[in-house]
Amino acid sequence: MRERGSIFFLGGLLAVLTPVLLWMAWPFLTSFILAAMIAVVLHPVNQRLARRLGSLTKATLVTTLATVMLLSGLIALAVVTLTPELGSAYDELSRRSLAEGGWPALLLHTADRVVDVVAKRLPLNKDAIRDELIGRMRDLSGYLLSHMNLAFGVVVTLVVTALLVSLFLYFLLLYGRVWMVRLAAILPLQHRTTQRILATVHDSVVANLNGMLAASLGQGALLMLGFWLIGVRSPWLWGAVGGLASVVPVVGAPLVWVPVAIGYLVMGSYGKALIMALWGALIVGSIDNVLRPLVVGAGDKLHPMVIALAAIGGTYAFGGLGILLGPLLVSFFVGVQKEMQLLMAARQLLPLTPVHAPDANGGPERHGDIDGGEQHHG
């Protein structure tokens, strides 16, 4: 009774402390989840390296540093390579604006040309279209100017997040296995049930990361093809950047192809602007909804439509990270539900021993029990 009371007391104490600790850890939740997903993928590599080096601490340090250096190198390479391209594009637009009489005049003349093209093909009011288009352009310009001060804050947030992910990654690779064993020990579940649930979570994380990689490669390849078709300089570079940006849901790839379409529109290349817009919206935007559910669904044995809806709902609920959390939570729910079915089926199928009458010596009567012994509760 004392041991049972101690367990209830400690369980209640944990139930009170857990929400407080979660509230304190909430600002770091995104970084921790990203680090946990990376750690799941890198865990086998880290274990093999630990066997080679003979030290888990050294292997974890090497794995973490190598991962950070690789990602930092890719970002630095992208920045160094893109800077000349962005400078050339800006110089071209600047020359165009000077020829038109400045940036405001360039925008107005562009709006007029677009209105003329549309009005010739559609029976619409030219003045109404022009006023609406100019109003939208002004609203967009005002929005961008008002949010320019957020750029520095975004950069600082990304740097802090990267540092936290690196820190969490090191400790998860080093102590993650011990933490999972301790968590499994305090759960009121059988060992094999806990192992199957953890395996479900592991498979879901790997499948989601594979789906993200497949979508990134698919969108990058299609962007390269589209940029090559319309004659964009360095299409492979901009396609690679678009593939990397596609990791960010909804706004990822459009951050690359939308400015290209607007640039062609401003320079008067309406055909190329239209092709880029249609290609980006219909072709590039659709491949993510095809590849990601197929890859994730194949790994999780879930229907692709369920994975797609989980990714959309997760993005709505948790932001950009929800595209990974949504399918993960759905997979975890399905895994828990399957374990409940297995336990309930096993409980119903276990045979009961027959009821015995008192023995000849007047011993106590034995009631039906499980497995012929005292009844145990798992």
Secondary structure, DSSP 8 states (H G I E B T S, - for coil): -HHHHHHHHHHHHHHHHHHHHHHHHGGGHHHHHHHHHHHHHHHHHHHHHHHHHT-HHHHHHHHHHHHHHHHHHHHHHHHHHHHHHHHHHHHHHHHHHHHHTSHHHHHHHHHHHHHHHHHHHS---HHHHHHHHHHHHHHHHHHHHHTTTHHHHHHHHHHHHHHHHHHHHHHHHHHHHHHHHHHHHHSSS-HHHHHHHHHHHHHHHHHHHHHHHHHHHHHHHHHHHHHHHHT-SSHHHHHHHHHHHTTSTTTTTHHHHHHHHHHHHHTT-HHHHHHHHHIIIIIIHHHHHHHHHHHHHHHHT--HHHHHHHHHHHHHHHGGGHHHHHHHHHHHHHHHHHHHHHHHHHHHHS-B-------TT--------BTTSS----
